[in-house]
Amino acid sequence: MRRTDTIVAPATGQGGAIAVVRVSGAEAFDVTDRVFRSRRGRVADAEGYTILYGRVMDGESVLDDVLVSVFRAPHSYTGENSVEISCHASTYIVSRLVALLIDAGARAATAGEFTQRAFVNGKMDLSQAEAVADMIASASEADHRIAMNQMRGGFSRDLAELRAELLNITSLLELELDFSEEDVEFADRSAMRQLLERIDTRIHTLAESFRLGNAIKNGVAVAIVGAPNVGKSTLLNRLLNDDRAMVSDVAGTTRDVIEESCTIDGVRFRFMDTAGIRATDDRLEQMGIDRTHGAIERADVVLHLSVAGEECEMLECDAPVIRVFNKADRCGVESGRVAEQTVVISAKTGAGVDALRAVLREVVDTSGLEQGATVVSNMRHYAALRAAETSVEACLRGLELNLTSDMLSEDVREVLFHLGEITGEITTDETLGNIFANFCIGK
């Protein structure tokens, strides 16, 4: 990556009244001064964290009245001299302003290049850089909390503590190699085992948090299942407050999985309305039932719907199951929660549906997240943690087998390698390219 040239890109999307164009690089101030005029002087002479009011000139014509925010290196997002130009959000004004800045010596930034420069210049590690993209894409309060904690370094601090302890272990093991002829042990094997077991527990906890983090990031998958005509589609429409699914008294109307999302108390849920489960000779209906079983396997939570007052076998699956007895209005049954994960409702009238929403929200335990606990939501991080966990277990087996210091040290370095992949202390150009290619232009 060319680190010395000056880059420019719009930093805001279309649709608002104000747009921001970002410029960063060694010549950011001079490039801006070539198109900007202000009574308060030149951008190059302004102090950091100041704002200049003036005009962008297109030759002898005024393109727009703008505000220019000045950030001097290293106290900027990228760690370089940077400028953010706030202008009116006309498509013409923004595109023309970018063109003028390119003519003045900048070049168009690639996707994620501002954040990539922040990473290269030590303003953030790789996990924090990825959290920037997650922050932009966050679709719920819980999703936002995960990204914010990671962007502020919560995950990085956890990994830094683990790496520091592991580096201490490997330094003692390698010190033993320098005195191999004297047969001394600087790393107490019993204390080392206890430390590795504690590290293994911590890595395992972080890896296990991915189940929650991934569900929150992508939306908690909820399969609505049951026999035909128990009100699955009516319940979906009620939860969404929209007539999304077709409702009919004809059994087998729903033959494919219909998926829609909504947010409940800060958590996004993805509801899947499924085909009714029953024995059938209809080939198309059977295909829908097969897809229902697939939805159950993919679900984080299952709503097992049946009619109040009727016998219904308990559904068995790996995900938590909430039993929902519907049509309380027809059966004369009082709606509401009747057990920890059992609710009586009327999807038609809405009675008891708020109680169902409360049960759904309770199934997704975000109490730790609300207290600032680290929750992993990135698949790359999860894979690296699992690899690190495997390496720690190899270290523990090595201790049991009384392996030599050099072999133990190699296993410990494997753990360090995998943890370093997460923060970018160990990375490749290909990895960086894949990560930043998914960013939006201007960030």
RORORO-713771 format. One record per residue (C-alpha): x, y, z; residue in one letter; residue number from 1. Coordinates in steps of 0.25 Angstrom, whole numbers. Layout:
% residues N
xx: X; yy: Y; zz: Z; r: A; k: NUM
...
% end
This chain:
% residues 443
xx: 0; yy: 0; zz: 0; r: M; k: 1
xx: 5; yy: 14; zz: -4; r: R; k: 2
xx: 6; yy: 21; zz: 10; r: R; k: 3
xx: 11; yy: 34; zz: 6; r: T; k: 4
xx: 1; yy: 39; zz: -5; r: D; k: 5
xx: -12; yy: 47; zz: -1; r: T; k: 6
xx: -25; yy: 40; zz: -3; r: I; k: 7
xx: -39; yy: 45; zz: -4; r: V; k: 8
xx: -53; yy: 40; zz: -3; r: A; k: 9
xx: -68; yy: 43; zz: 1; r: P; k: 10
xx: -70; yy: 38; zz: 15; r: A; k: 11
xx: -85; yy: 39; zz: 15; r: T; k: 12
xx: -96; yy: 33; zz: 7; r: G; k: 13
xx: -107; yy: 39; zz: -1; r: Q; k: 14
xx: -120; yy: 44; zz: 4; r: G; k: 15
xx: -116; yy: 54; zz: 15; r: G; k: 16
xx: -115; yy: 69; zz: 15; r: A; k: 17
xx: -100; yy: 70; zz: 18; r: I; k: 18
xx: -89; yy: 61; zz: 12; r: A; k: 19
xx: -74; yy: 59; zz: 17; r: V; k: 20
xx: -62; yy: 58; zz: 8; r: V; k: 21
xx: -50; yy: 52; zz: 15; r: R; k: 22
xx: -35; yy: 55; zz: 11; r: V; k: 23
xx: -23; yy: 48; zz: 17; r: S; k: 24
xx: -9; yy: 48; zz: 15; r: G; k: 25
xx: 4; yy: 56; zz: 15; r: A; k: 26
xx: -1; yy: 66; zz: 5; r: E; k: 27
xx: -15; yy: 67; zz: 11; r: A; k: 28
xx: -14; yy: 81; zz: 15; r: F; k: 29
xx: -8; yy: 87; zz: 3; r: D; k: 30
xx: -17; yy: 79; zz: -6; r: V; k: 31
xx: -29; yy: 85; zz: 1; r: T; k: 32
xx: -23; yy: 99; zz: 0; r: D; k: 33
xx: -23; yy: 98; zz: -15; r: R; k: 34
xx: -38; yy: 98; zz: -16; r: V; k: 35
xx: -42; yy: 105; zz: -2; r: F; k: 36
xx: -42; yy: 119; zz: 1; r: R; k: 37
xx: -45; yy: 125; zz: 15; r: S; k: 38
xx: -44; yy: 138; zz: 22; r: R; k: 39
xx: -37; yy: 131; zz: 34; r: R; k: 40
xx: -26; yy: 127; zz: 25; r: G; k: 41
xx: -20; yy: 114; zz: 20; r: R; k: 42
xx: -23; yy: 100; zz: 24; r: V; k: 43
xx: -8; yy: 97; zz: 25; r: A; k: 44
xx: -6; yy: 108; zz: 36; r: D; k: 45
xx: -18; yy: 104; zz: 44; r: A; k: 46
xx: -17; yy: 97; zz: 57; r: E; k: 47
xx: -22; yy: 83; zz: 59; r: G; k: 48
xx: -36; yy: 81; zz: 64; r: Y; k: 49
xx: -41; yy: 94; zz: 58; r: T; k: 50
xx: -52; yy: 97; zz: 47; r: I; k: 51
xx: -50; yy: 107; zz: 36; r: L; k: 52
xx: -62; yy: 113; zz: 29; r: Y; k: 53
xx: -60; yy: 117; zz: 14; r: G; k: 54
xx: -63; yy: 113; zz: 0; r: R; k: 55
xx: -59; yy: 103; zz: -10; r: V; k: 56
xx: -55; yy: 109; zz: -23; r: M; k: 57
xx: -56; yy: 102; zz: -37; r: D; k: 58
xx: -47; yy: 111; zz: -45; r: G; k: 59
xx: -53; yy: 125; zz: -43; r: E; k: 60
xx: -67; yy: 120; zz: -39; r: S; k: 61
xx: -72; yy: 116; zz: -25; r: V; k: 62
xx: -76; yy: 102; zz: -24; r: L; k: 63
xx: -81; yy: 102; zz: -10; r: D; k: 64
xx: -80; yy: 108; zz: 4; r: D; k: 65
xx: -73; yy: 98; zz: 13; r: V; k: 66
xx: -67; yy: 95; zz: 27; r: L; k: 67
xx: -53; yy: 89; zz: 27; r: V; k: 68
xx: -49; yy: 81; zz: 40; r: S; k: 69
xx: -34; yy: 80; zz: 42; r: V; k: 70
xx: -27; yy: 68; zz: 48; r: F; k: 71
xx: -12; yy: 69; zz: 50; r: R; k: 72
xx: -4; yy: 56; zz: 50; r: A; k: 73
xx: -3; yy: 47; zz: 59; r: P; k: 74
xx: -16; yy: 52; zz: 65; r: H; k: 75
xx: -25; yy: 48; zz: 54; r: S; k: 76
xx: -33; yy: 35; zz: 50; r: Y; k: 77
xx: -23; yy: 31; zz: 41; r: T; k: 78
xx: -11; yy: 36; zz: 48; r: G; k: 79
xx: -8; yy: 45; zz: 37; r: E; k: 80
xx: -11; yy: 60; zz: 33; r: N; k: 81
xx: -26; yy: 59; zz: 30; r: S; k: 82
xx: -37; yy: 68; zz: 26; r: V; k: 83
xx: -52; yy: 66; zz: 26; r: E; k: 84
xx: -60; yy: 75; zz: 17; r: I; k: 85
xx: -75; yy: 77; zz: 21; r: S; k: 86
xx: -83; yy: 82; zz: 9; r: C; k: 87
xx: -97; yy: 81; zz: 3; r: H; k: 88
xx: -101; yy: 67; zz: -1; r: A; k: 89
xx: -104; yy: 70; zz: -15; r: S; k: 90
xx: -99; yy: 58; zz: -24; r: T; k: 91
xx: -92; yy: 68; zz: -33; r: Y; k: 92
xx: -86; yy: 76; zz: -22; r: I; k: 93
xx: -79; yy: 64; zz: -16; r: V; k: 94
xx: -75; yy: 58; zz: -28; r: S; k: 95
xx: -69; yy: 71; zz: -33; r: R; k: 96
xx: -62; yy: 74; zz: -20; r: L; k: 97
xx: -55; yy: 60; zz: -21; r: V; k: 98
xx: -51; yy: 62; zz: -35; r: A; k: 99
xx: -45; yy: 76; zz: -31; r: L; k: 100
xx: -37; yy: 70; zz: -20; r: L; k: 101
xx: -32; yy: 59; zz: -29; r: I; k: 102
xx: -28; yy: 69; zz: -39; r: D; k: 103
xx: -21; yy: 77; zz: -28; r: A; k: 104
xx: -12; yy: 64; zz: -25; r: G; k: 105
xx: -20; yy: 54; zz: -17; r: A; k: 106
xx: -25; yy: 41; zz: -22; r: R; k: 107
xx: -38; yy: 33; zz: -20; r: A; k: 108
xx: -37; yy: 24; zz: -8; r: A; k: 109
xx: -40; yy: 10; zz: -9; r: T; k: 110
xx: -50; yy: 2; zz: 0; r: A; k: 111
xx: -46; yy: 3; zz: 15; r: G; k: 112
xx: -33; yy: 10; zz: 12; r: E; k: 113
xx: -35; yy: 21; zz: 23; r: F; k: 114
xx: -37; yy: 10; zz: 33; r: T; k: 115
xx: -25; yy: 2; zz: 27; r: Q; k: 116
xx: -16; yy: 14; zz: 29; r: R; k: 117
xx: -21; yy: 15; zz: 43; r: A; k: 118
xx: -17; yy: 0; zz: 45; r: F; k: 119
xx: -3; yy: 2; zz: 38; r: V; k: 120
xx: 0; yy: 15; zz: 46; r: N; k: 121
xx: -3; yy: 8; zz: 60; r: G; k: 122
xx: -16; yy: 16; zz: 63; r: K; k: 123
xx: -24; yy: 2; zz: 65; r: M; k: 124
xx: -21; yy: -12; zz: 63; r: D; k: 125
xx: -28; yy: -21; zz: 53; r: L; k: 126
xx: -39; yy: -26; zz: 62; r: S; k: 127
xx: -43; yy: -11; zz: 65; r: Q; k: 128
xx: -42; yy: -8; zz: 50; r: A; k: 129
xx: -52; yy: -19; zz: 47; r: E; k: 130
xx: -61; yy: -14; zz: 58; r: A; k: 131
xx: -62; yy: -1; zz: 50; r: V; k: 132
xx: -69; yy: -8; zz: 39; r: A; k: 133
xx: -77; yy: -16; zz: 49; r: D; k: 134
xx: -81; yy: -2; zz: 55; r: M; k: 135
xx: -86; yy: 3; zz: 42; r: I; k: 136
xx: -94; yy: -9; zz: 39; r: A; k: 137
xx: -100; yy: -11; zz: 53; r: S; k: 138
xx: -115; yy: -13; zz: 52; r: A; k: 139
xx: -119; yy: -14; zz: 67; r: S; k: 140
xx: -115; yy: -8; zz: 80; r: E; k: 141
xx: -108; yy: -22; zz: 84; r: A; k: 142
xx: -100; yy: -22; zz: 71; r: D; k: 143
xx: -96; yy: -8; zz: 73; r: H; k: 144
xx: -91; yy: -11; zz: 88; r: R; k: 145
xx: -82; yy: -23; zz: 82; r: I; k: 146
xx: -76; yy: -14; zz: 72; r: A; k: 147
xx: -74; yy: -3; zz: 81; r: M; k: 148
xx: -67; yy: -11; zz: 92; r: N; k: 149
xx: -58; yy: -17; zz: 81; r: Q; k: 150
xx: -55; yy: -4; zz: 75; r: M; k: 151
xx: -51; yy: 2; zz: 88; r: R; k: 152
xx: -41; yy: -9; zz: 91; r: G; k: 153
xx: -49; yy: -18; zz: 100; r: G; k: 154
xx: -45; yy: -31; zz: 92; r: F; k: 155
xx: -31; yy: -26; zz: 89; r: S; k: 156
xx: -28; yy: -24; zz: 104; r: R; k: 157
xx: -33; yy: -38; zz: 107; r: D; k: 158
xx: -24; yy: -44; zz: 96; r: L; k: 159
xx: -12; yy: -35; zz: 100; r: A; k: 160
xx: -13; yy: -40; zz: 115; r: E; k: 161
xx: -13; yy: -55; zz: 109; r: L; k: 162
xx: -1; yy: -52; zz: 100; r: R; k: 163
xx: 7; yy: -45; zz: 111; r: A; k: 164
xx: 5; yy: -58; zz: 120; r: E; k: 165
xx: 9; yy: -67; zz: 108; r: L; k: 166
xx: 21; yy: -58; zz: 105; r: L; k: 167
xx: 26; yy: -60; zz: 119; r: N; k: 168
xx: 25; yy: -75; zz: 118; r: I; k: 169
xx: 32; yy: -76; zz: 105; r: T; k: 170
xx: 43; yy: -66; zz: 109; r: S; k: 171
xx: 46; yy: -75; zz: 122; r: L; k: 172
xx: 46; yy: -88; zz: 113; r: L; k: 173
xx: 55; yy: -82; zz: 103; r: E; k: 174
xx: 64; yy: -77; zz: 115; r: L; k: 175
xx: 65; yy: -92; zz: 119; r: E; k: 176
xx: 71; yy: -95; zz: 105; r: L; k: 177
xx: 82; yy: -85; zz: 108; r: D; k: 178
xx: 86; yy: -94; zz: 120; r: F; k: 179
xx: 82; yy: -107; zz: 114; r: S; k: 180
xx: 96; yy: -113; zz: 118; r: E; k: 181
xx: 93; yy: -110; zz: 133; r: E; k: 182
xx: 79; yy: -117; zz: 133; r: D; k: 183
xx: 72; yy: -105; zz: 140; r: V; k: 184
xx: 57; yy: -102; zz: 139; r: E; k: 185
xx: 53; yy: -87; zz: 140; r: F; k: 186
xx: 39; yy: -90; zz: 136; r: A; k: 187
xx: 32; yy: -97; zz: 148; r: D; k: 188
xx: 24; yy: -108; zz: 141; r: R; k: 189
xx: 13; yy: -109; zz: 151; r: S; k: 190
xx: 11; yy: -94; zz: 151; r: A; k: 191
xx: 12; yy: -94; zz: 136; r: M; k: 192
xx: 1; yy: -105; zz: 135; r: R; k: 193
xx: -8; yy: -96; zz: 144; r: Q; k: 194
xx: -6; yy: -84; zz: 136; r: L; k: 195
xx: -8; yy: -91; zz: 123; r: L; k: 196
xx: -21; yy: -97; zz: 128; r: E; k: 197
xx: -26; yy: -83; zz: 132; r: R; k: 198
xx: -22; yy: -78; zz: 118; r: I; k: 199
xx: -29; yy: -90; zz: 112; r: D; k: 200
xx: -42; yy: -87; zz: 120; r: T; k: 201
xx: -42; yy: -72; zz: 116; r: R; k: 202
xx: -40; yy: -75; zz: 101; r: I; k: 203
xx: -51; yy: -86; zz: 101; r: H; k: 204
xx: -60; yy: -76; zz: 108; r: T; k: 205
xx: -57; yy: -65; zz: 97; r: L; k: 206
xx: -59; yy: -76; zz: 86; r: A; k: 207
xx: -72; yy: -80; zz: 92; r: E; k: 208
xx: -77; yy: -66; zz: 92; r: S; k: 209
xx: -78; yy: -67; zz: 77; r: F; k: 210
xx: -91; yy: -74; zz: 78; r: R; k: 211
xx: -97; yy: -62; zz: 84; r: L; k: 212
xx: -89; yy: -52; zz: 76; r: G; k: 213
xx: -92; yy: -58; zz: 63; r: N; k: 214
xx: -107; yy: -59; zz: 66; r: A; k: 215
xx: -108; yy: -44; zz: 70; r: I; k: 216
xx: -99; yy: -40; zz: 58; r: K; k: 217
xx: -108; yy: -47; zz: 48; r: N; k: 218
xx: -121; yy: -47; zz: 55; r: G; k: 219
xx: -126; yy: -58; zz: 65; r: V; k: 220
xx: -132; yy: -69; zz: 56; r: A; k: 221
xx: -146; yy: -73; zz: 61; r: V; k: 222
xx: -153; yy: -84; zz: 54; r: A; k: 223
xx: -168; yy: -84; zz: 56; r: I; k: 224
xx: -172; yy: -99; zz: 54; r: V; k: 225
xx: -185; yy: -107; zz: 57; r: G; k: 226
xx: -196; yy: -115; zz: 50; r: A; k: 227
xx: -204; yy: -109; zz: 39; r: P; k: 228
xx: -214; yy: -98; zz: 43; r: N; k: 229
xx: -209; yy: -95; zz: 57; r: V; k: 230
xx: -207; yy: -81; zz: 53; r: G; k: 231
xx: -192; yy: -80; zz: 49; r: K; k: 232
xx: -194; yy: -70; zz: 38; r: S; k: 233
xx: -203; yy: -61; zz: 47; r: T; k: 234
xx: -193; yy: -61; zz: 58; r: L; k: 235
xx: -182; yy: -57; zz: 48; r: L; k: 236
xx: -191; yy: -45; zz: 43; r: N; k: 237
xx: -194; yy: -41; zz: 58; r: R; k: 238
xx: -180; yy: -41; zz: 62; r: L; k: 239
xx: -176; yy: -33; zz: 50; r: L; k: 240
xx: -189; yy: -24; zz: 51; r: N; k: 241
xx: -190; yy: -26; zz: 36; r: D; k: 242
xx: -197; yy: -36; zz: 27; r: D; k: 243
xx: -185; yy: -42; zz: 22; r: R; k: 244
xx: -190; yy: -57; zz: 21; r: A; k: 245
xx: -202; yy: -62; zz: 14; r: M; k: 246
xx: -212; yy: -67; zz: 23; r: V; k: 247
xx: -223; yy: -77; zz: 20; r: S; k: 248
xx: -231; yy: -88; zz: 26; r: D; k: 249
xx: -226; yy: -98; zz: 15; r: V; k: 250
xx: -216; yy: -107; zz: 21; r: A; k: 251
xx: -203; yy: -107; zz: 14; r: G; k: 252
xx: -204; yy: -92; zz: 9; r: T; k: 253
xx: -189; yy: -89; zz: 14; r: T; k: 254
xx: -180; yy: -98; zz: 6; r: R; k: 255
xx: -167; yy: -91; zz: 7; r: D; k: 256
xx: -160; yy: -84; zz: 18; r: V; k: 257
xx: -163; yy: -69; zz: 19; r: I; k: 258
xx: -153; yy: -61; zz: 26; r: E; k: 259
xx: -154; yy: -47; zz: 32; r: E; k: 260
xx: -147; yy: -39; zz: 43; r: S; k: 261
xx: -151; yy: -29; zz: 54; r: C; k: 262
xx: -145; yy: -24; zz: 67; r: T; k: 263
xx: -149; yy: -27; zz: 81; r: I; k: 264
xx: -143; yy: -19; zz: 93; r: D; k: 265
xx: -130; yy: -16; zz: 85; r: G; k: 266
xx: -128; yy: -30; zz: 79; r: V; k: 267
xx: -131; yy: -34; zz: 64; r: R; k: 268
xx: -139; yy: -46; zz: 62; r: F; k: 269
xx: -141; yy: -54; zz: 49; r: R; k: 270
xx: -154; yy: -61; zz: 49; r: F; k: 271
xx: -156; yy: -73; zz: 39; r: M; k: 272
xx: -170; yy: -77; zz: 36; r: D; k: 273
xx: -170; yy: -91; zz: 32; r: T; k: 274
xx: -179; yy: -101; zz: 25; r: A; k: 275
xx: -188; yy: -109; zz: 35; r: G; k: 276
xx: -182; yy: -123; zz: 39; r: I; k: 277
xx: -191; yy: -135; zz: 36; r: R; k: 278
xx: -191; yy: -148; zz: 28; r: A; k: 279
xx: -194; yy: -144; zz: 13; r: T; k: 280
xx: -194; yy: -151; zz: -1; r: D; k: 281
xx: -193; yy: -137; zz: -7; r: D; k: 282
xx: -179; yy: -136; zz: -13; r: R; k: 283
xx: -178; yy: -121; zz: -12; r: L; k: 284
xx: -184; yy: -120; zz: 2; r: E; k: 285
xx: -174; yy: -131; zz: 6; r: Q; k: 286
xx: -162; yy: -122; zz: 0; r: M; k: 287
xx: -167; yy: -111; zz: 9; r: G; k: 288
xx: -168; yy: -120; zz: 21; r: I; k: 289
xx: -153; yy: -124; zz: 18; r: D; k: 290
xx: -149; yy: -109; zz: 18; r: R; k: 291
xx: -156; yy: -108; zz: 31; r: T; k: 292
xx: -147; yy: -118; zz: 37; r: H; k: 293
xx: -135; yy: -111; zz: 31; r: G; k: 294
xx: -140; yy: -98; zz: 38; r: A; k: 295
xx: -141; yy: -105; zz: 51; r: I; k: 296
xx: -127; yy: -109; zz: 50; r: E; k: 297
xx: -122; yy: -95; zz: 46; r: R; k: 298
xx: -130; yy: -88; zz: 57; r: A; k: 299
xx: -125; yy: -82; zz: 70; r: D; k: 300
xx: -139; yy: -83; zz: 76; r: V; k: 301
xx: -151; yy: -91; zz: 72; r: V; k: 302
xx: -166; yy: -86; zz: 75; r: L; k: 303
xx: -174; yy: -99; zz: 75; r: H; k: 304
xx: -188; yy: -95; zz: 72; r: L; k: 305
xx: -200; yy: -103; zz: 75; r: S; k: 306
xx: -215; yy: -100; zz: 78; r: V; k: 307
xx: -219; yy: -98; zz: 93; r: A; k: 308
xx: -226; yy: -109; zz: 99; r: G; k: 309
xx: -221; yy: -120; zz: 89; r: E; k: 310
xx: -211; yy: -130; zz: 92; r: E; k: 311
xx: -197; yy: -128; zz: 85; r: C; k: 312
xx: -184; yy: -136; zz: 86; r: E; k: 313
xx: -172; yy: -128; zz: 91; r: M; k: 314
xx: -163; yy: -124; zz: 80; r: L; k: 315
xx: -148; yy: -129; zz: 82; r: E; k: 316
xx: -137; yy: -121; zz: 76; r: C; k: 317
xx: -123; yy: -115; zz: 80; r: D; k: 318
xx: -129; yy: -101; zz: 80; r: A; k: 319
xx: -137; yy: -95; zz: 92; r: P; k: 320
xx: -152; yy: -98; zz: 90; r: V; k: 321
xx: -163; yy: -89; zz: 94; r: I; k: 322
xx: -176; yy: -95; zz: 95; r: R; k: 323
xx: -187; yy: -86; zz: 89; r: V; k: 324
xx: -202; yy: -90; zz: 91; r: F; k: 325
xx: -210; yy: -82; zz: 81; r: N; k: 326
xx: -225; yy: -78; zz: 78; r: K; k: 327
xx: -228; yy: -75; zz: 93; r: A; k: 328
xx: -239; yy: -66; zz: 88; r: D; k: 329
xx: -246; yy: -79; zz: 82; r: R; k: 330
xx: -244; yy: -88; zz: 94; r: C; k: 331
xx: -247; yy: -78; zz: 105; r: G; k: 332
xx: -233; yy: -80; zz: 111; r: V; k: 333
xx: -226; yy: -68; zz: 118; r: E; k: 334
xx: -214; yy: -63; zz: 110; r: S; k: 335
xx: -200; yy: -60; zz: 116; r: G; k: 336
xx: -188; yy: -68; zz: 121; r: R; k: 337
xx: -192; yy: -81; zz: 129; r: V; k: 338
xx: -178; yy: -86; zz: 131; r: A; k: 339
xx: -163; yy: -82; zz: 128; r: E; k: 340
xx: -164; yy: -85; zz: 114; r: Q; k: 341
xx: -178; yy: -87; zz: 111; r: T; k: 342
xx: -188; yy: -76; zz: 107; r: V; k: 343
xx: -203; yy: -76; zz: 103; r: V; k: 344
xx: -207; yy: -66; zz: 92; r: I; k: 345
xx: -217; yy: -62; zz: 82; r: S; k: 346
xx: -209; yy: -58; zz: 69; r: A; k: 347
xx: -222; yy: -53; zz: 63; r: K; k: 348
xx: -225; yy: -43; zz: 74; r: T; k: 349
xx: -211; yy: -41; zz: 79; r: G; k: 350
xx: -214; yy: -45; zz: 93; r: A; k: 351
xx: -202; yy: -51; zz: 100; r: G; k: 352
xx: -192; yy: -47; zz: 89; r: V; k: 353
xx: -185; yy: -37; zz: 98; r: D; k: 354
xx: -182; yy: -48; zz: 108; r: A; k: 355
xx: -177; yy: -57; zz: 96; r: L; k: 356
xx: -168; yy: -45; zz: 92; r: R; k: 357
xx: -163; yy: -45; zz: 107; r: A; k: 358
xx: -160; yy: -60; zz: 107; r: V; k: 359
xx: -152; yy: -59; zz: 94; r: L; k: 360
xx: -144; yy: -47; zz: 99; r: R; k: 361
xx: -140; yy: -55; zz: 111; r: E; k: 362
xx: -135; yy: -67; zz: 103; r: V; k: 363
xx: -125; yy: -58; zz: 98; r: V; k: 364
xx: -116; yy: -55; zz: 110; r: D; k: 365
xx: -109; yy: -41; zz: 108; r: T; k: 366
xx: -106; yy: -38; zz: 122; r: S; k: 367
xx: -91; yy: -40; zz: 121; r: G; k: 368
xx: -91; yy: -31; zz: 108; r: L; k: 369
xx: -98; yy: -20; zz: 116; r: E; k: 370
xx: -87; yy: -21; zz: 127; r: Q; k: 371
xx: -76; yy: -19; zz: 116; r: G; k: 372
xx: -73; yy: -34; zz: 115; r: A; k: 373
xx: -65; yy: -38; zz: 102; r: T; k: 374
xx: -74; yy: -45; zz: 92; r: V; k: 375
xx: -68; yy: -50; zz: 79; r: V; k: 376
xx: -76; yy: -48; zz: 66; r: S; k: 377
xx: -66; yy: -49; zz: 55; r: N; k: 378
xx: -64; yy: -63; zz: 48; r: M; k: 379
xx: -49; yy: -60; zz: 46; r: R; k: 380
xx: -47; yy: -58; zz: 61; r: H; k: 381
xx: -55; yy: -70; zz: 65; r: Y; k: 382
xx: -46; yy: -79; zz: 55; r: A; k: 383
xx: -33; yy: -73; zz: 61; r: A; k: 384
xx: -38; yy: -75; zz: 75; r: L; k: 385
xx: -42; yy: -90; zz: 72; r: R; k: 386
xx: -28; yy: -92; zz: 66; r: A; k: 387
xx: -21; yy: -85; zz: 79; r: A; k: 388
xx: -30; yy: -94; zz: 88; r: E; k: 389
xx: -25; yy: -106; zz: 80; r: T; k: 390
xx: -10; yy: -102; zz: 82; r: S; k: 391
xx: -12; yy: -99; zz: 97; r: V; k: 392
xx: -17; yy: -113; zz: 98; r: E; k: 393
xx: -5; yy: -118; zz: 91; r: A; k: 394
xx: 4; yy: -110; zz: 101; r: C; k: 395
xx: -4; yy: -117; zz: 113; r: L; k: 396
xx: -1; yy: -131; zz: 106; r: R; k: 397
xx: 13; yy: -127; zz: 104; r: G; k: 398
xx: 14; yy: -125; zz: 119; r: L; k: 399
xx: 8; yy: -138; zz: 123; r: E; k: 400
xx: 18; yy: -145; zz: 113; r: L; k: 401
xx: 30; yy: -137; zz: 119; r: N; k: 402
xx: 34; yy: -131; zz: 106; r: L; k: 403
xx: 47; yy: -123; zz: 105; r: T; k: 404
xx: 47; yy: -108; zz: 106; r: S; k: 405
xx: 49; yy: -106; zz: 91; r: D; k: 406
xx: 37; yy: -114; zz: 88; r: M; k: 407
xx: 28; yy: -108; zz: 98; r: L; k: 408
xx: 33; yy: -94; zz: 94; r: S; k: 409
xx: 29; yy: -97; zz: 80; r: E; k: 410
xx: 15; yy: -101; zz: 84; r: D; k: 411
xx: 13; yy: -88; zz: 92; r: V; k: 412
xx: 18; yy: -80; zz: 80; r: R; k: 413
xx: 7; yy: -87; zz: 72; r: E; k: 414
xx: -3; yy: -81; zz: 82; r: V; k: 415
xx: 3; yy: -67; zz: 81; r: L; k: 416
xx: 2; yy: -68; zz: 66; r: F; k: 417
xx: -13; yy: -71; zz: 66; r: H; k: 418
xx: -16; yy: -60; zz: 76; r: L; k: 419
xx: -7; yy: -50; zz: 68; r: G; k: 420
xx: -15; yy: -53; zz: 55; r: E; k: 421
xx: -27; yy: -47; zz: 62; r: I; k: 422
xx: -20; yy: -34; zz: 65; r: T; k: 423
xx: -12; yy: -33; zz: 53; r: G; k: 424
xx: 2; yy: -34; zz: 60; r: E; k: 425
xx: 3; yy: -46; zz: 51; r: I; k: 426
xx: -4; yy: -44; zz: 37; r: T; k: 427
xx: -2; yy: -45; zz: 22; r: T; k: 428
xx: -5; yy: -36; zz: 11; r: D; k: 429
xx: -16; yy: -46; zz: 6; r: E; k: 430
xx: -23; yy: -45; zz: 19; r: T; k: 431
xx: -23; yy: -30; zz: 20; r: L; k: 432
xx: -28; yy: -29; zz: 6; r: G; k: 433
xx: -39; yy: -38; zz: 9; r: N; k: 434
xx: -43; yy: -31; zz: 21; r: I; k: 435
xx: -43; yy: -17; zz: 16; r: F; k: 436
xx: -49; yy: -20; zz: 3; r: A; k: 437
xx: -62; yy: -22; zz: 10; r: N; k: 438
xx: -62; yy: -8; zz: 16; r: F; k: 439
xx: -69; yy: 4; zz: 9; r: C; k: 440
xx: -62; yy: 15; zz: 1; r: I; k: 441
xx: -58; yy: 26; zz: 10; r: G; k: 442
xx: -56; yy: 18; zz: 23; r: K; k: 443
% end
